[in-house]
């Protein structure tokens, strides 16, 4: 859990999940439920760790060849993960730029996102959403080249996969578009699909945007990890730790 937002998680946070399902059941096919992918329904730390291990093997850095998902305790901070895996601060600093380039060439690809695992409870909750009859829409900053790997990971984890108007996966056309800009474009498309009842995202900027654009929806923040930008969550945003309710 992201300690930065732990204080926002109410004791009865799970009631938000129940409320969303109840609202979705009332709206049926006219309702829209929106979910981000990375750090919202997927834990991509296994993907991150695999890349670090491969870098360590290529560069002869034994400590990095043992990197695991649990070494990522500070969001997506590669340098921090390298230190957790056994490198000194100085060594982690010296390789950081090279590692970031190595990471960037692999992280945003289908073969690597197949390593993703589910956030606790996500498959069960997503399937419960589909059973309400509402539209389930994944809106992600991943780009189209990652579609095949993303769907494969969904299927392996037992999540609903895109199947037409009932379950939709919206992705950036290319890697070049920024996540912020793309998700704001996606808002218009979501409005055309029906009534946005709830939107789930780990990025404070994105969940704040949903809260602003859709004043009647339930904006839900996953307190997992995020990009690290210093953004304050809007007052009406609800934080939850996972989907096991």
N, C-alpha and C positions, 0 to 999 in steps of 0.2 A: 504494500500500500504506500502511496505517496504521502510521506509524513507532513508535507506542506499543507495538505488539505484534510488531514485526519480529523481535525477539530470540527469540521463541517458535517461529518457523518453522524446523523442522529441515531439514537438507540433503535428506533423503529424504522430505519431506512428502508427495510424490505417492504413496508406498506406502499411505498411509491411504485414498486414493481407490480404489486397487486392492483393498485389503482389504475395503472396504465392498461393492464389486461382487461379490467372491467370496462373502461372507456372504449377500448378497441372492440370488445364484444358488442357494445351498444351501437357503434358506428358501422361495424361490418366492413363491406367492401369500399365504403366511402372514407374510411379512416386510413391514415398513413403513419407507420412507425419507422423511424429513421435510426440507423446504426452506423457508426464509423467502424472501421476494421481494426487497424493497429492500436494496441493498448486499450481497446474497447471491447471487442469480442475475441480478438486474437492476442496472445502473448508472443511477441516476436523475439524474445530474448534467446531462444534456441538458435534462431537464424543469426543473430548477432554473434553468439558464442562460436558457432561453426566458422564464421568468417575469420574471427580472431585466431582460432586454431589453425586454419589453413594458412593464414599469414605467418604464424609462428613456425609452422613446418617449412614454409618457403624460405624464411629468413634465418632458420636455425635458432629460434628462441624457444627453448624447451618449456619455459614457464607458460608461454602462451598456447602451446599445444594441449594444455590441460584446462584451458578456459571453459567454463560452464555457464549456463544461464544464471545461476545464483550469484555470479561475480558482478552482474549488472545491477548494482544497488543504488545507482545515482542516475536514473533515467537512461538516456542513450549516450552517456559520457564514456567514450572508448578509452580515454586515458585512465579514468577512474577504474574501469573494469580491468585494464592491464595491470594496474597496481594491485588490485584485489587478487589477480591471478598469480602474482609473484614477482612482477618487475619492480625495480626501484622507481621512485618518482622521476629521477633524472633520465633513466632509460625510457620510461613511458613517454616523457616529454620529447625525447630525441626522435622517436619513431612516429609520433602522433600524426604528422602531416602525411607521411608515406602510408601509414595504416588507414587513414581516412580516405585516401584515394583508392586504395585496395578495396576497402569496404564499399565505397560508392559505386564501384564497377560491378558489384555483386548483389548488394542489398536490394536494389530495385529491379529484381529479375524474378521470373517465374520459378526457375530451378531452386532458388534459395527460399522463396516464401512458402514453398511446400513444407519447410521445416516447422512452420508456426504451429503452436498448440492453442487450445481454447483458454480463455479467461474462465475461471471457476464458475460453473453454472450456466455459461452462455448458451451451449447447445439446447439445453432443456428449455431455457427461457425463450429463445428464438422460435423453437418449435411451438411453444405455447402461444406465441404471438400469431403465428400462421393459423393456428386452430381457431382464433377469434374471427377469422375471415378478413381482417384488415390487411392492407398491402404492407409487405415488409420490404424496405428499401435500404440497401447498403450504400452509403455515400462515403467514398474513400478518396484520400489523396494519392492512392496508388494509380498508376497509369495503365493503359490498355495492354501493354506488353506483359503485365503481371496477371492478366485475367485468368489464364489457364491454371497457373500455380495457385492462385487465390481460390478458385473453385475446387481444385483438388484438395486443398487444405480444409475447406468447408466440409466437403463430403467425408474426408477422413475423420474429422472431429464430430460428425453427426449433426452439423448445422444445415438449415434449409439452403438449397442451392438455387441460383436463378433459374426460373422455369416459365417465364412469361410475365404477365402483368401482376401476378400475385407475389412474386419474389423477384426483385430487381437489383442488379449490381451496377451502380453508376461510378465510372472511373474517369480520371483525367485523360484527354486524348493522347498527350505525350508527357514525358517527364518534365518538360520545360515549364509548364504552367505551375504557378504556386498553388499550394493547397488552399490558402486563404481565398484567393481569387476564384478558384474553381468551385469551392463549396458555396460561395455567394451566388455564382451562376446557377448552381444546382437548386438553390432555393426556388427559383422560378419554375423549374421543372417539377419540383415537389408540389407546388401550389396547384399545378395543372392535374396532378394525380388524385387529389382529394384533400381532406382536412388533416393537416399534420397534428397528430395527437401528442406525440412525444419524440424527442430527439436525444440520442445517447452519443456522447463524444468525450474523449479524454483531454482534448485540447481546450483550455479555458477560452481562447479566442473564438473557437468554433462554436462551443456550446453557448457562449454569450451572444454570438450572431443569431443562433436559432432562437434564443430567448427574445431577442429584439425583433426579428423578422416575423415570428409566429407567436404573438402575445398570448394566445389561448392554449399553446402546447405546453407540455411538461418538459422542461429542459433538464436533462440528467447528465451529470458529470461523473465519469469513471475516475476515481482517485487511484489510478495505477501509476502511470508516469506520463510525462509530456515533454515538449521540446525545450522547456526551461525558460521560455520567455516570461518576463515578470508581468503577468496579467492577473488582475483581480477578478474573481468570479462575480457575476451579477448576483444581487441579493436573492432573486427568486430561483436561481439554479440550485438543484438538489444534488448532493454528492453521495455516491454509493461506492463500496469497495469492490463489488463483484456482482454476480447474478444468482448466487445460491440463496434462494429465499424459501 
